[in-house]
Amino acid sequence: MKRKLEFDSVLLITVPVTIAGQAYELREASGDASAKYRNAMLACSTLGPDGKPTKMEGLADVDFYLLSLCLFNMATGNLVPECEIRSWPNRVCEVLIEELKEISGMSEQVVEDSTKNSPDATTVGSA
């Protein structure tokens, strides 16, 4: 039996954000941003012959990268550079990253999902 998929809108979910009086807009990750994020996650992983990660290096950087693909400065209309985001307190960054993943339908198991394409891959758990 074939299912029918129907989407009423393809507009990205947006969340207004104010940081130190400056207006920003957090936008749901587009397909392109999601693919770039997944590729960055995989680039941090060294997979063994069994498809399981044997080494994870630089994994903490990918969340900042994702945020830089989805956070817009409303005064300029431009994406906020990753270097600027990294200068903000962690308490701000963590909330923004959590909200972004929530509105984008992402989880911490992106590495697990991506390694399923490996012929001998098994579940790897949270990254």
C-alpha positions as CSV (number, residue, x, y, z in Angstrom):
1,M,0.0,0.0,0.0
2,K,1.4,3.3,-1.0
3,R,1.3,6.2,1.4
4,K,0.5,9.8,0.4
5,L,2.7,12.5,1.6
6,E,1.3,16.0,1.6
7,F,3.0,19.2,2.8
8,D,1.0,22.4,3.2
9,S,4.0,24.6,3.2
10,V,7.7,24.4,2.5
11,L,8.4,27.7,4.4
12,L,11.2,27.2,7.0
13,I,10.2,27.6,10.7
14,T,11.7,30.7,12.1
15,V,12.3,31.8,15.7
16,P,13.0,35.4,16.6
17,V,16.1,35.8,18.9
18,T,17.5,38.9,20.7
19,I,21.0,38.8,22.0
20,A,22.3,41.9,23.8
21,G,19.6,44.0,22.2
22,Q,20.4,42.8,18.7
23,A,17.7,41.1,16.6
24,Y,18.4,37.8,15.0
25,E,16.3,35.1,13.3
26,L,17.0,31.4,13.8
27,R,15.7,29.5,10.8
28,E,15.0,25.8,10.5
29,A,17.8,24.0,8.7
30,S,17.2,23.7,5.0
31,G,18.0,20.5,3.1
32,D,21.3,22.0,2.1
33,A,22.3,23.0,5.7
34,S,21.3,19.6,6.9
35,A,23.4,17.9,4.3
36,K,26.4,20.1,5.1
37,Y,26.0,19.3,8.8
38,R,25.8,15.6,8.2
39,N,28.9,15.7,6.0
40,A,30.7,17.6,8.7
41,M,29.7,15.0,11.3
42,L,31.0,12.2,9.1
43,A,34.2,14.1,8.4
44,C,34.9,14.0,12.2
45,S,34.4,10.2,12.3
46,T,36.8,7.4,11.4
47,L,34.8,4.3,10.8
48,G,36.3,0.8,11.4
49,P,35.7,-2.2,9.2
50,D,32.5,-3.0,11.1
51,G,31.0,0.4,10.3
52,K,31.3,1.7,13.9
53,P,33.2,4.9,14.7
54,T,36.7,4.2,16.0
55,K,37.7,7.8,16.4
56,M,35.8,11.1,16.7
57,E,37.8,14.3,16.3
58,G,36.5,17.9,16.1
59,L,32.9,16.8,16.7
60,A,32.3,19.8,19.0
61,D,32.8,22.2,16.1
62,V,30.0,20.9,13.9
63,D,27.2,22.4,16.1
64,F,28.7,25.9,15.7
65,Y,28.9,25.3,12.0
66,L,25.3,24.3,11.7
67,L,24.2,27.3,13.8
68,S,26.2,29.6,11.4
69,L,24.2,28.2,8.5
70,C,20.8,29.0,10.2
71,L,21.2,32.2,12.2
72,F,20.6,35.5,10.5
73,N,21.4,39.0,11.7
74,M,18.2,41.0,11.1
75,A,20.0,44.3,10.8
76,T,22.1,43.1,7.9
77,G,20.0,40.1,6.6
78,N,23.2,38.1,6.5
79,L,24.1,34.8,8.2
80,V,26.0,35.3,11.5
81,P,29.7,34.2,11.0
82,E,30.8,31.2,13.0
83,C,33.6,33.2,14.6
84,E,31.1,35.6,16.0
85,I,28.9,32.8,17.4
86,R,31.9,31.2,19.0
87,S,32.6,34.5,20.9
88,W,29.2,34.4,22.7
89,P,28.8,32.7,26.0
90,N,28.2,28.9,25.9
91,R,24.9,29.4,27.8
92,V,23.6,31.3,24.8
93,C,25.1,29.0,22.2
94,E,23.8,25.8,23.8
95,V,20.2,27.2,23.9
96,L,20.4,28.3,20.3
97,I,21.8,24.9,19.1
98,E,19.2,23.0,21.1
99,E,16.3,25.1,19.6
100,L,17.7,24.8,16.1
101,K,17.9,21.0,16.3
102,E,14.4,20.9,17.8
103,I,12.8,23.0,15.0
104,S,14.8,21.1,12.4
105,G,13.9,17.7,13.5
106,M,17.5,16.7,14.2
107,S,18.9,14.6,17.0
108,E,22.3,13.8,18.4
109,Q,22.2,10.6,16.4
110,V,23.0,12.1,13.0
111,V,26.2,10.0,12.9
112,E,24.2,6.9,13.6
113,D,21.8,7.7,10.7
114,S,24.6,8.5,8.4
115,T,26.6,5.4,9.1
116,K,23.5,3.2,8.2
117,N,24.6,3.6,4.6
118,S,27.7,1.7,5.4
119,P,27.4,-2.0,4.4
120,D,28.3,-3.4,7.8
121,A,27.1,-0.5,9.9
122,T,25.4,-0.9,13.2
123,T,23.8,1.5,15.7
124,V,26.4,3.7,17.3
125,G,24.3,5.7,19.8
126,S,24.6,9.4,20.6
127,A,27.5,11.3,19.1
